[in-house]
Amino acid sequence: MNGVKNKIWFLREGLFAKYVISLVGLVVFVLAVNGALETWISYRATRTTLTDAMSEKAGDDRTAESSSPISELERQIKWVTRASAAGALVQHHADDVQL
């Protein structure tokens, strides 16, 4: 019976109370949506920044890893070509096998 009286009190109250409750509810709803959007935007920005940083770091690592074998291969080719420049045909063949 008490719950019914409370409902009746709200319905019998003037328009001012209804508008105040409606406006407060609307403000709370808008603030909640705004907070959720701000959180989502911040999350996306942070994730994008971290992804970019990680891909840049991975690119640097890949460059360092790939340049090392290439420089080693260049060093070996230079060594073989210099060694075989002054030798005979047998020496050329041995250097090519080594390469």
Secondary structure, DSSP 8 states (H G I E B T S, - for coil): -HHHHHHHHHHHS-HHHHHHHHHHHHHHHHHHHHHHHHHHHHHHHHHHHHHHHHHHHHHHHHHHHHHHHHHHHHHHHHHHHHHHHSS-HHHHHHHHHH-
